[in-house]
Amino acid sequence: MPDFDFDEVIDRREVPALKFHQTVLGSDGADLFAAGVADMDFRVAPCITAAIERRLKHGLFGYEAVPDRLVPALIGWMERRHKWKIEPHHILHAPNVLNTLAMAVNCFTAPGDGIIIQPPVFFDFADIITENERCVAENTLVFQQGRYSMDFAGLEHLASQPVNRMLFLCNPHNPVGRVWTREELRQVDDICFKHDVFVVSDEIHCDITFPGHEFTPFASISQRAGANSITCLSPAKSFNIASCCSSFSVVPDDGRRNTLQAHNSRLTVNKNNAFASVAMEAAYTSGEPWLESMLDYLWANVDLTRKCLKDIQGVDLIEPDGTFLLWLDFEGLGLAPEELDTFLRNQAGWSITRGESFGHLSSRFGRLNIACPRSRLRTALNQLKRAVAAA
């Protein structure tokens, strides 16, 4: 396997990287450990850089169609890595996953309808729902013995209410790191089909799983699950190309796909970016060695975090199945939410995402991004250890 240098420390402040920008860190946060925004601090796969450079050398950047090899690249990737055979005509394009979620809300629900989410969950889910004049219906995950599971009885109750028309599924789940099993997804399918609740599955973290855990696309559970769902995909997280790629949605049902495509056209979000296209094609055709190496590096970062937290009283790791986002439990520090935020920022030098951003019951938690060089992670963990010891 090729040797990729994930230990390289790159100054991301040379470009307006959001994670390191003062809009996120504040005007006084230049020296903080920036671990909030969900991207990586790793240089992208060389095959992606080379593909963009080749496209740049062509020198013409007018309107472009979808490259002939892009959709087959996606299909091959999903079949090879996740055992899911996608029909080419089921695939639509969109600027990003959140765009597809918003379009699905407007296409398949009405103002005032309820959309089910499973907090603690990615905060943009609730924002999309409320900004489009729909109502959030919370099916809160169950937290027992340090692990999260779905509340299927609660999901059944919400799904049985006619006002609740859609479920936003996060698979794998951000921020708790669960990779939902086939059996769990089958139960979701049973409940949602029974009560005519349409599933929109955000699977942007699908490639980032850890040993012992296998990702299952929701739509692959059964033909019925596929027909009752939209799957949102993008190489943005897997290959750290969020600023130069777009996304795909897989919509097996003809009627829903036609509706979504028409809405996409009305909003004129159906243009193609030349650099996004070549970056995605390169990732899906030649990026596998880089991804496998990155996953090994990431798993070692999980292990480092696990070992360091054993020596830090009051902070616990929620063991992840996948994603590069760790969910930490700070309850043992005995701090109120505002106190915790101040402590992490001022004493530990950390900038992470506050737990309450993902749901009102999660104020004792925080989301830590560990997709960074190990030297930076080790330094940050040592800073936390010293801060807790001095408190």
CORWONOR-V987516 format. One record per pair of residues at least 24 apart in sequence whose ideal C-beta (glycine too) atoms are under 6 Angstrom apart, sorted by the first residue. I is the first residue (numbers start at 1). GAP is how many residues later the second one is. D is the distance in Angstrom with one decimal. If there is no record, write none. Layout:
# CORWONOR-V987516
i = (I & I)
gap = (GAP & GAP)
d = (D & D)
This chain:
# CORWONOR-V987516
i = (1 & 2 & 4 & 4 & 6 & 6 & 7 & 9 & 25 & 29 & 32 & 32 & 33 & 33 & 33 & 34 & 35 & 35 & 35 & 36 & 36 & 36 & 39 & 39 & 40 & 40 & 41 & 42 & 44 & 45 & 45 & 47 & 47 & 47 & 48 & 48 & 48 & 51 & 51 & 52 & 52 & 55 & 55 & 61 & 64 & 64 & 66 & 67 & 69 & 70 & 70 & 73 & 73 & 73 & 74 & 77 & 82 & 82 & 84 & 84 & 86 & 90 & 90 & 90 & 91 & 91 & 92 & 92 & 94 & 95 & 95 & 96 & 97 & 97 & 97 & 97 & 97 & 98 & 100 & 100 & 101 & 101 & 102 & 103 & 104 & 104 & 105 & 107 & 107 & 107 & 108 & 109 & 109 & 109 & 113 & 114 & 114 & 115 & 116 & 116 & 116 & 117 & 119 & 120 & 120 & 120 & 121 & 121 & 122 & 122 & 123 & 123 & 125 & 137 & 148 & 148 & 150 & 152 & 155 & 156 & 159 & 159 & 159 & 160 & 166 & 167 & 167 & 167 & 168 & 169 & 169 & 170 & 171 & 171 & 171 & 172 & 172 & 172 & 174 & 175 & 175 & 175 & 175 & 176 & 177 & 177 & 177 & 177 & 178 & 179 & 179 & 179 & 179 & 179 & 182 & 185 & 185 & 185 & 186 & 189 & 189 & 193 & 193 & 199 & 200 & 201 & 201 & 202 & 203 & 203 & 204 & 204 & 205 & 205 & 207 & 208 & 208 & 209 & 210 & 210 & 213 & 213 & 226 & 227 & 227 & 235 & 235 & 239 & 239 & 241 & 244 & 244 & 244 & 245 & 245 & 245 & 246 & 298 & 301 & 301 & 308 & 312 & 312 & 324 & 324 & 325 & 325 & 326 & 326 & 327 & 328 & 328 & 329 & 330 & 331 & 337 & 347 & 348 & 348 & 348 & 349)
gap = (288 & 287 & 286 & 289 & 36 & 291 & 366 & 364 & 326 & 322 & 317 & 319 & 316 & 317 & 347 & 317 & 317 & 333 & 334 & 315 & 316 & 317 & 201 & 203 & 200 & 331 & 331 & 198 & 196 & 242 & 245 & 235 & 239 & 240 & 231 & 234 & 235 & 227 & 231 & 223 & 227 & 219 & 223 & 213 & 208 & 210 & 206 & 210 & 212 & 207 & 211 & 208 & 211 & 212 & 210 & 207 & 133 & 135 & 133 & 136 & 164 & 160 & 161 & 162 & 157 & 159 & 157 & 169 & 153 & 151 & 174 & 151 & 105 & 107 & 135 & 137 & 150 & 26 & 132 & 149 & 27 & 99 & 26 & 160 & 96 & 126 & 27 & 152 & 153 & 156 & 90 & 25 & 56 & 57 & 52 & 49 & 50 & 51 & 42 & 48 & 51 & 51 & 240 & 238 & 239 & 242 & 49 & 237 & 48 & 52 & 234 & 235 & 43 & 27 & 28 & 30 & 34 & 35 & 36 & 35 & 32 & 36 & 38 & 35 & 32 & 25 & 30 & 32 & 32 & 30 & 32 & 32 & 30 & 32 & 47 & 33 & 150 & 151 & 151 & 150 & 152 & 183 & 192 & 151 & 143 & 144 & 146 & 150 & 143 & 30 & 34 & 36 & 142 & 143 & 34 & 31 & 33 & 36 & 35 & 32 & 36 & 31 & 35 & 30 & 30 & 28 & 30 & 30 & 28 & 30 & 30 & 33 & 32 & 118 & 31 & 114 & 115 & 113 & 89 & 112 & 108 & 109 & 26 & 25 & 26 & 45 & 48 & 44 & 48 & 38 & 31 & 32 & 35 & 31 & 34 & 35 & 30 & 26 & 69 & 76 & 73 & 73 & 76 & 46 & 47 & 42 & 44 & 42 & 44 & 38 & 38 & 40 & 36 & 34 & 33 & 26 & 40 & 35 & 36 & 39 & 34)
d = (5.6 & 5.3 & 5.7 & 4.8 & 5.3 & 4.4 & 5.2 & 5.1 & 5.5 & 6.0 & 5.5 & 4.2 & 5.6 & 5.1 & 4.0 & 5.3 & 5.0 & 5.3 & 4.3 & 5.4 & 5.3 & 4.6 & 6.0 & 5.4 & 4.1 & 3.7 & 4.2 & 5.8 & 5.4 & 4.6 & 3.6 & 4.7 & 3.9 & 5.8 & 5.2 & 4.7 & 5.8 & 4.4 & 3.7 & 5.5 & 5.9 & 5.8 & 4.6 & 5.7 & 5.1 & 5.2 & 5.7 & 5.1 & 5.7 & 5.8 & 4.9 & 5.0 & 3.9 & 4.9 & 5.6 & 4.2 & 5.9 & 5.8 & 4.7 & 4.3 & 5.6 & 5.3 & 5.9 & 5.0 & 5.5 & 5.8 & 4.8 & 5.8 & 5.2 & 5.4 & 5.5 & 5.1 & 5.8 & 5.2 & 4.3 & 5.5 & 4.9 & 5.7 & 5.0 & 4.7 & 5.4 & 5.9 & 5.2 & 5.3 & 4.8 & 5.5 & 4.9 & 5.1 & 5.6 & 5.1 & 5.4 & 5.8 & 4.7 & 5.5 & 4.7 & 4.8 & 3.8 & 4.6 & 5.3 & 5.6 & 4.4 & 5.0 & 3.1 & 3.7 & 4.2 & 4.2 & 5.4 & 5.9 & 5.9 & 4.7 & 4.7 & 5.8 & 4.9 & 5.0 & 4.5 & 5.5 & 6.0 & 5.4 & 5.5 & 5.2 & 5.2 & 4.0 & 4.7 & 5.3 & 4.9 & 5.9 & 5.4 & 5.0 & 5.6 & 5.6 & 4.3 & 5.3 & 5.4 & 5.3 & 5.8 & 4.6 & 4.5 & 5.5 & 5.9 & 5.3 & 5.0 & 5.5 & 4.2 & 5.0 & 3.2 & 5.7 & 5.3 & 5.9 & 5.5 & 5.3 & 4.5 & 5.6 & 3.8 & 4.5 & 4.7 & 5.8 & 5.3 & 5.3 & 5.5 & 5.2 & 4.3 & 5.8 & 5.6 & 4.2 & 4.9 & 5.8 & 5.1 & 5.0 & 5.7 & 5.7 & 5.2 & 5.2 & 5.3 & 4.7 & 3.9 & 5.2 & 5.3 & 3.9 & 5.5 & 5.6 & 4.1 & 5.9 & 4.1 & 5.5 & 4.7 & 5.4 & 4.5 & 4.4 & 5.7 & 5.2 & 5.4 & 5.7 & 5.3 & 4.8 & 5.4 & 5.2 & 4.9 & 5.6 & 4.5 & 5.7 & 4.1 & 5.1 & 5.3 & 5.8 & 3.9 & 5.4 & 5.8 & 4.5 & 5.6 & 5.9 & 5.2 & 5.6 & 5.7 & 5.7 & 4.3 & 4.1 & 3.9 & 5.1 & 4.5 & 4.1 & 5.1)
